[in-house]
């Protein structure tokens, strides 16, 4: 009977990646605001239409994305998307009020925008630890609120063009990130990359899988060519030295033997001296599962 291995426990994800849903909704909502930001469509129907798009796409898509991220145990992403969804719901309420001839209170709006600038400034620092495009995404939001605050305080129209540019940029970056999450796995390469992190947190202590991964790779190659014929330990050590691994192999090999993944040939006089090694059938299977994706469903659109 084939045994399927789950060495790292069950996945914490209950849903697929919900980020593209929220980002596409954001891009659509931003597009609906462009005619208003340009000043080319300041009619009641335009405000009402913008309100609908802001509520359904800006608020609805991001609320769903945020709740699914919380279900996936991603509190950072869940907080950002959910909070942003309610902001878009308030935008929808404001535009609906404008369509009815009611202007939102200036003082309340200014106070909220200042609070949001502080919040998103902190989130910008956090997103900088994930990737450059995510960092730029939040910088765009920071600039958007900064320009809106300047406009509210000074009552100048000089901020209209920067606000428009940030709105278009927000939608464009959102599209880029959504396409990256949706299309990169299908294309098999990072066409829509997020870039390297801007900031780096102190590295957490973690286990180095290099030796065991290389041991499995070399023994699996021997199994493919020679089935279960044992490999001399000296030969295996030389192959790993050629890969730049100088560490003693005995602790890892005895550990893998205890788990039943390798079969060791030991000395007659000293059972702690390894003479030969080969993969057990369980070792072949676990390598094919965890490294070669033996039971991984094919990607969408794959052949």
SVG drawing of the C-alpha trace seen along z (x, -y; Angstrom):
<svg xmlns="http://www.w3.org/2000/svg" viewBox="-30 -77 66 86">
<polyline fill="none" stroke="black" stroke-width="0.4" points="0.0,0.0 1.3,-3.5 1.7,-5.7 1.3,-9.4 3.6,-11.6 2.6,-14.8 5.8,-15.6 4.9,-19.2 1.4,-18.8 -1.8,-19.8 -1.9,-23.0 -3.2,-26.1 -4.9,-27.3 -8.6,-26.6 -9.0,-28.6 -6.8,-29.4 -4.9,-32.6 -7.6,-35.3 -5.3,-38.3 -5.9,-38.5 -9.7,-38.9 -9.1,-41.9 -6.5,-43.4 -8.7,-43.1 -11.6,-44.6 -9.3,-47.5 -8.2,-48.0 -11.8,-48.1 -12.9,-50.5 -9.9,-52.8 -10.9,-52.8 -14.4,-54.0 -12.9,-57.0 -10.7,-58.2 -13.4,-60.2 -14.3,-61.9 -10.7,-62.7 -10.1,-64.1 -13.1,-66.3 -14.7,-65.1 -17.7,-63.5 -19.0,-65.3 -22.7,-64.5 -25.1,-62.8 -25.2,-59.6 -21.4,-59.5 -21.2,-59.8 -23.9,-57.1 -22.0,-54.8 -18.8,-55.3 -20.5,-54.5 -21.7,-51.2 -18.3,-50.2 -16.6,-51.3 -19.1,-49.3 -19.1,-46.1 -15.6,-45.9 -13.5,-48.1 -15.4,-47.0 -16.9,-43.7 -14.0,-42.0 -11.5,-43.2 -13.8,-42.1 -14.0,-38.6 -10.3,-38.5 -9.6,-39.7 -12.0,-37.2 -10.5,-34.4 -7.0,-35.5 -8.0,-35.4 -9.3,-31.8 -5.9,-31.0 -4.2,-32.1 -2.8,-35.2 -3.6,-38.0 -1.4,-40.6 -3.1,-40.3 -6.5,-39.8 -6.1,-43.0 -5.0,-45.1 -7.7,-43.8 -10.5,-44.0 -9.7,-47.4 -9.3,-48.7 -12.7,-47.2 -14.4,-49.3 -12.6,-52.3 -14.0,-51.7 -17.4,-51.2 -17.1,-54.7 -16.0,-56.0 -19.1,-54.5 -21.3,-56.2 -19.5,-59.5 -20.1,-59.2 -23.7,-58.2 -24.2,-61.3 -22.7,-63.5 -25.1,-62.0 -27.9,-63.1 -26.4,-66.6 -25.0,-65.9 -21.3,-66.8 -19.5,-64.8 -18.3,-66.8 -14.8,-68.3 -13.4,-68.1 -14.4,-64.4 -12.9,-63.5 -9.7,-65.3 -9.3,-63.6 -9.9,-60.1 -7.4,-60.8 -4.7,-61.8 -5.3,-58.6 -5.2,-56.5 -1.9,-58.1 -0.4,-57.0 -1.8,-53.5 -0.7,-52.9 2.8,-54.4 3.3,-51.6 1.9,-49.0 4.3,-50.3 7.2,-49.4 5.7,-45.9 5.1,-45.3 8.7,-46.3 9.7,-43.0 7.8,-41.1 8.8,-42.6 9.5,-45.8 6.2,-46.0 4.2,-45.5 6.3,-48.3 5.6,-50.6 1.9,-49.7 1.7,-51.0 3.9,-54.0 1.3,-55.0 -1.4,-54.8 0.6,-56.9 1.1,-59.6 -2.6,-59.5 -3.6,-60.3 -0.8,-62.9 -2.0,-64.7 -5.6,-64.5 -4.7,-66.0 -2.8,-68.8 -5.8,-69.5 -8.1,-69.5 -5.9,-71.8 -5.0,-74.3 -8.1,-74.0 -5.8,-74.1 -6.6,-72.5 -2.9,-71.9 -3.2,-68.4 -5.8,-67.2 -3.3,-65.9 -1.1,-64.1 -4.3,-62.5 -5.3,-61.3 -1.8,-59.9 -1.9,-58.0 -5.3,-56.6 -4.2,-55.4 -1.0,-54.0 -2.8,-52.2 -5.0,-50.4 -2.0,-49.6 0.1,-48.2 -2.9,-46.2 -3.3,-44.7 0.4,-43.8 0.3,-42.0 -3.0,-40.2 -1.6,-39.1 1.6,-37.9 -0.4,-35.8 -2.7,-34.4 -0.4,-34.0 3.1,-33.3 2.2,-29.8 0.6,-29.0 3.5,-30.5 6.1,-28.8 8.2,-31.9 7.9,-35.3 6.7,-37.4 4.9,-39.8 7.5,-39.8 7.2,-41.5 11.0,-42.1 13.3,-41.5 12.3,-42.8 13.3,-46.4 13.8,-45.7 15.2,-42.5 14.2,-41.3 16.7,-39.4 16.8,-35.8 15.1,-33.3 17.0,-30.1 15.9,-27.4 16.9,-23.9 19.3,-23.5 17.9,-20.9 20.8,-21.1 22.6,-17.9 19.5,-15.7 18.1,-17.1 21.4,-16.4 21.7,-12.9 18.2,-12.1 19.0,-13.5 22.2,-11.5 20.8,-8.3 17.7,-8.7 19.9,-9.2 21.7,-5.9 18.3,-4.1 17.2,-5.2 20.4,-3.8 21.1,-0.8 17.9,-0.1 18.6,1.0 22.3,1.8 24.1,0.2 26.5,-2.8 29.8,-2.9 29.8,-5.6 33.1,-6.9 31.5,-7.4 28.6,-9.3 30.9,-11.5 32.9,-12.3 29.7,-13.3 28.6,-15.6 32.1,-17.1 31.9,-17.9 28.7,-19.8 30.5,-21.8 29.2,-19.8 32.0,-18.8 29.9,-17.9 29.9,-14.4 27.1,-12.4 26.8,-9.7 24.3,-11.6 21.9,-12.3 22.2,-8.8 21.6,-7.0 18.6,-9.3 17.1,-8.6 17.8,-4.9 15.8,-5.0 12.9,-6.5 13.2,-3.7 14.1,-5.9 17.6,-4.5 19.2,-1.1 22.7,-1.1 25.4,1.5 27.5,1.3 30.8,2.9 30.9,6.3 33.1,5.3 31.6,1.9 27.9,1.3 28.4,-2.4 30.7,-2.5 28.7,-2.9 30.1,-1.1 27.2,-1.3 23.9,-3.1 20.9,-2.9 17.4,-4.3 14.6,-2.2 11.3,-2.0 9.9,-4.5 12.8,-6.8 12.1,-6.7 8.5,-7.4 9.1,-10.4 11.6,-12.0 9.1,-11.6 6.3,-13.1 8.1,-16.0 10.6,-17.0 9.1,-15.8 5.5,-16.5 4.3,-12.9 0.7,-13.6 0.6,-17.3 -2.4,-18.2 -1.3,-19.6 -1.4,-23.4 -4.4,-25.0 -4.0,-24.9 -1.2,-22.3 -0.9,-19.4"/>
</svg>
